[in-house]
């Protein structure tokens, strides 16, 4: 997903951990949880998720980052209440 938001030089990225809500970057909030989407493992499904997470961008490709990132804020999938103890994981996001 090689594109950049003009706002704050935001680079859209997504990350997944099975059993936890998917994460995507927001130009104002940083990493944000999507507790309705579980892990996505194949490239076509990841591309589809990127298009959903970033509808204003013309997303045509995804690239897994070369380095791991420490991402905070992971909550259990489907948890509708405020997540009381979000976790942190080292992941290789897609951009």
N, C-alpha and C positions, 0 to 999 in steps of 0.2 A: 504494500500500500504506500508507494512512494509518492507522496503529495505533502503539501504543507498548508496549514491554515495561515492566512495572512495575519490573523489576530495573534499577537504575542509569539510569532514564530512557532506556533504549535505544530508538533509532529504527531499525527494521529497514530495511536498504537492500541492493540488489543492483547489480552493475555487470558489464559485459561488454566484452571486447576479443577479436576473432576471432583464433584461434590460441593464446589464453591461457585458462587455467582461469577459470571464472566466479568472482566474488568476492561475498561477503555479509558483513554485519556480525554479530558475535557480542558479546553484552553483556560478556563477560570478556576476549575476545581482540582485539577490534577487527575490522579487515578480515581475512577468512579465505578461503583459496583452495579452490575445488572443482575439482580437476584432471580430473574426469570429465565436466564440462559445458563445452562450447565457447560461442561467442557465440550469443546468443539475440536476435533482432532484431524479431520482431513482438510486439505487445502481449499477445496471448493466450498465447503461449509464455512471455513474461516473467512474466505472472500465474501460470501453472502452475509456473514455477520458484520463484516466491516462496512458493507453497503448499508446495512440497517443502522449501525451505530453512527455513521457519517453520511446521512442522506444528501447533504449539500455538496459532497465531493464526488467527482467522477472516479471512483475506485475501480481500477482494472487489474491490479496486481497486488500481491502481498509478498513481503520478504521477512523471514525470521531474523531478528537481530543477532549479531555475532556474539554479543556478551550478555551475561545474565544481569538482571536488574532486581533490586530489592523492592517489591511492591507491597504496600500496606493496604489494609481495608477489606480483605477477603471475608465474606460472610457466607453462611450455609445457603445453599440453593433453596429458593422458595420461602425463605424467612421474610414474612411480611412486616414484622415489627422491627424497630430499630435494632441493629446488631449491637449487642452489649459488649462483645469482646472480639472485634475484627482481628484477623490474623495477618501475618506477614509471610511472604514466600519469595524465594529467589526463582525467577522465571526468565525465559527468553521470549519476550513479546514479539508480536508481528507488527510491522509498520507498513 
